[in-house]
Amino acid sequence: MIIKIPYRSPDIVRCIQSTFERINLQGLGIENAAYLNTKVFTEEEKKNRKLDFLGGFEIMDSDFRMFVIEGLGGKGKGMEQFYKANEREKENDGKFTMLYNPEVRFKHRLYMNFNCVIKKIRLRNTLTQTIGEPAIYSRKKVAEDMYDTLQKFAFIRRCDRMSQVHGFNLFPATDVLEIMERKYGDSLNYEDLHGVKQRRKKKRHALGTDSIGEVSCGRTDGRTDNASITQGGFSEAQTSMAGRATPLIIANMDDDDSDEEIVSVLRKRNPDTDHRNVTF
């Protein structure tokens, strides 16, 4: 099965990944999904053709995503379960394209080396940009099998029938995909994994930096000036009862030495201990 969707499709990505995970947990008899990421098939398991699980890979760039999923076919098997859970509700279009034909079968799995998780490959540049680079046509710089694989992906993007992909043998090999990841791949971020940008958590402001009030400063000449006062994030009642530190007072001082500024603030930390009153 091949599913082609735009890069930013959080609902579809979530549905595909959750269905993939659920089927593999059931088929492999694993209770915890965390074990799927560390599961490595033994040689006996690789030879077991009745082992019902899904495998495959996802290739993506900043424009599109393409899932290639393989599994056991037949009534009630993993591929049928996956198809019914992600079945399209309308004809293929630019927002969702599914290529699936239960009559198209294969004798062997192609992506067993990826075990039971979706191998995710993020291209550094878009597929169109990568294919458009002049170096791609030089066999001294890009091997023949790598060139063929990139061209296969470009052709799969235009296909609208699974029979076309099967008839032209467009499925890439595992070893070539791993080489392509090293040569053209980029690291995965949150959006690559989930199809939507991660919401930034709102930072809580530290106490003592939010609340700003004003205090009237007495003057000997009968005038008053307003001065900023940092309340430390607490109300007057909270400051008085909690015994917090005395707030910082910034006052506008008069240049005339004859006029003396008097700023007096009392903060009673404890009603029972007058000697702790602070006076400026």
C-alpha positions in Angstrom: 0.0 0.0 0.0 1.2 3.5 -0.8 -0.3 6.7 0.8 0.6 10.1 -0.5 -0.4 13.2 1.5 0.8 16.8 2.0 3.6 17.3 4.5 1.3 19.1 7.0 -1.5 16.6 7.6 -1.6 16.0 11.3 -4.9 14.1 11.5 -3.9 11.6 8.7 -0.4 11.1 10.1 -1.8 10.5 13.5 -4.4 7.9 12.2 -1.8 6.1 10.1 0.7 5.8 12.9 -1.8 4.8 15.6 -3.3 2.1 13.3 0.1 0.8 12.4 1.1 0.6 16.1 -2.2 -1.0 17.2 -2.0 -3.8 14.5 1.6 -4.6 15.3 0.9 -4.8 19.1 -1.9 -7.2 18.4 -0.1 -9.3 15.8 3.2 -9.6 17.7 1.6 -10.0 21.1 3.4 -7.0 22.6 1.7 -5.2 25.4 3.7 -1.9 25.5 4.2 0.2 22.4 7.6 1.3 23.6 8.9 -2.2 22.9 8.1 -1.8 19.2 10.9 0.7 18.7 13.5 -1.8 20.2 12.1 -5.0 18.7 14.6 -6.7 16.4 13.4 -9.8 14.5 15.4 -13.0 14.9 16.3 -15.1 11.9 13.5 -17.5 12.7 11.0 -14.7 12.9 12.2 -13.3 9.5 11.6 -16.7 8.0 8.1 -17.0 9.5 5.7 -16.1 6.7 2.7 -16.3 8.9 3.9 -13.6 11.3 1.1 -10.9 11.0 2.6 -7.5 11.4 3.1 -4.3 9.3 6.4 -2.9 8.0 7.5 -0.2 5.6 8.9 3.3 5.5 8.0 6.9 5.1 9.8 9.4 2.9 9.1 13.1 3.3 10.3 16.6 2.4 8.8 20.0 3.1 6.1 19.5 0.5 4.8 15.9 0.8 4.8 12.6 2.7 4.7 9.1 1.2 4.1 6.0 3.2 4.9 2.6 1.8 3.3 -0.1 4.0 3.6 -3.9 3.6 2.0 -6.8 5.5 0.1 -10.0 5.2 -2.8 -9.9 2.8 -6.1 -11.7 3.1 -9.3 -11.4 5.0 -8.8 -10.2 8.6 -5.0 -9.9 8.2 -3.0 -6.8 9.0 -3.1 -5.1 5.6 -6.9 -5.4 5.4 -7.2 -4.0 9.0 -5.0 -1.1 8.0 -6.9 -0.4 4.9 -10.3 -0.3 6.6 -9.0 2.0 9.3 -7.5 4.4 6.8 -9.9 3.9 3.8 -10.4 7.0 1.7 -13.9 8.5 1.7 -13.6 10.0 -1.8 -11.5 9.7 -4.9 -7.8 10.3 -4.8 -6.8 14.0 -4.9 -3.9 16.2 -3.9 -4.8 16.0 -0.2 -5.0 12.2 0.1 -4.0 9.5 -2.4 -4.1 5.8 -1.6 -2.8 3.1 -3.9 -4.0 -0.2 -2.8 -5.0 -3.4 -4.6 -5.5 -6.6 -2.6 -4.9 -8.6 -5.7 -1.3 -7.4 -6.0 0.7 -9.7 -3.9 4.4 -10.3 -3.3 6.2 -13.5 -2.2 8.6 -11.9 0.2 8.8 -8.8 2.4 11.0 -6.1 1.1 11.5 -4.1 4.3 12.0 -6.7 7.0 15.2 -5.0 8.1 13.2 -2.1 9.3 11.5 -4.5 11.8 8.1 -3.4 13.0 8.3 0.4 13.0 7.9 2.9 10.1 11.3 3.8 8.9 11.2 7.6 8.6 13.5 9.4 6.0 13.5 13.2 5.9 15.0 14.7 2.7 17.2 17.7 3.3 15.8 19.4 0.2 12.6 18.7 -1.7 12.5 15.7 -4.0 12.2 18.1 -7.0 15.2 20.1 -5.9 17.3 16.9 -5.3 16.5 15.5 -8.7 17.2 18.9 -10.3 20.8 19.1 -9.1 23.3 18.7 -11.9 25.4 16.3 -9.8 22.6 13.8 -9.9 23.4 13.0 -13.5 27.1 12.4 -12.9 27.8 8.7 -12.2 31.1 9.7 -10.6 29.2 11.6 -7.9 25.9 9.7 -7.7 25.7 5.9 -8.1 23.4 4.4 -10.7 21.2 2.7 -8.1 20.8 5.9 -6.1 19.8 7.8 -9.3 17.3 5.1 -10.2 15.8 5.2 -6.7 15.3 9.0 -6.8 13.7 8.7 -10.2 11.4 5.9 -8.9 10.1 8.2 -6.1 9.4 10.9 -8.6 7.5 8.4 -10.8 5.5 7.0 -7.8 4.3 10.5 -7.0 2.6 10.6 -10.4 1.2 7.1 -10.3 -2.5 6.6 -9.6 -2.7 2.8 -9.7 -0.9 0.2 -7.6 -0.6 -2.0 -10.7 1.7 0.7 -12.2 4.1 0.7 -9.3 4.1 -3.1 -9.3 4.5 -3.4 -13.1 7.5 -1.1 -13.3 9.1 -2.5 -10.1 9.3 0.9 -8.4 9.7 -0.2 -4.8 13.2 0.8 -3.6 15.6 -1.7 -1.9 16.3 -1.4 1.8 20.1 -0.9 1.5 19.6 1.9 -1.1 17.1 3.7 1.2 19.7 3.7 4.0 22.4 5.1 1.7 19.9 7.8 0.5 19.2 8.7 4.1 22.9 9.2 4.8 23.5 11.2 1.6 20.3 13.3 1.3 18.6 12.9 4.7 18.2 15.3 7.5 17.4 15.0 11.2 13.8 14.6 12.3 11.9 17.2 14.2 8.6 17.2 16.0 6.7 18.3 12.9 8.2 15.5 10.9 7.0 12.9 13.4 3.5 14.3 14.0 2.6 16.4 11.0 2.1 19.6 13.0 4.4 22.1 14.7 5.0 21.7 18.4 3.2 24.2 20.5 5.5 26.3 22.6 4.7 26.2 26.3 4.0 29.6 27.8 6.7 30.5 30.2 5.6 31.4 33.6 7.1 34.7 34.7 9.2 34.5 37.8 7.7 36.0 41.0 8.9 39.5 41.6 8.9 40.7 37.9 5.3 41.0 36.9 3.4 43.4 39.2 4.2 47.1 39.0 2.4 49.7 41.1 2.9 53.3 42.1 3.7 55.0 45.4 3.3 58.7 46.3 6.6 60.1 47.7 6.2 62.9 50.3 8.2 66.1 49.7 9.0 68.9 52.2 7.7 71.5 49.7 4.2 70.0 49.8 4.4 68.6 46.2 4.3 64.9 45.4 5.9 62.9 42.6 4.9 59.4 41.4 7.5 56.7 41.6 7.4 53.2 40.2 7.3 50.4 42.8 7.9 46.7 42.1 5.4 44.7 44.1 7.2 41.3 43.7 4.0 39.7 42.4 2.1 40.0 45.7 -0.7 42.2 46.9 -0.4 44.4 50.0 -2.2 41.8 52.1 -0.1 39.0 50.8 3.2 40.9 51.3 2.2 41.8 54.9 1.1 38.3 55.9 3.7 36.2 54.0 6.7 38.2 55.3 8.2 38.8 51.9 11.1 41.0 51.2 10.5 44.8 51.2 9.8 45.9 47.6 12.2 48.1 45.7 11.3 51.8 45.6 12.6 54.0 42.8 11.9 57.8 43.5 12.7 60.9 41.5 15.1 62.9 43.6 15.3 66.7 43.6 18.5 68.3 42.5 18.2 70.9 45.2 20.2 69.8 48.3 18.0 72.0 50.5 14.9 69.9 49.7 15.3 66.6 51.5 13.5 63.6 50.1 11.8 61.4 52.7 10.5 58.0 51.7 9.1 55.9 54.5 7.6 52.5 53.9 6.6 50.1 56.6 6.3 46.4 55.9 5.2 44.5 59.0 6.4 40.9 58.6 4.8 39.7 61.8 2.2 41.4 63.8 3.8 40.1 67.0 7.3 41.5 66.4 7.5 45.2 65.9 11.2 45.2 65.9 11.2 43.6 62.4 9.5 46.6 60.9 11.8 48.1 58.2 12.0 51.8 57.8 13.7 53.6 54.9 
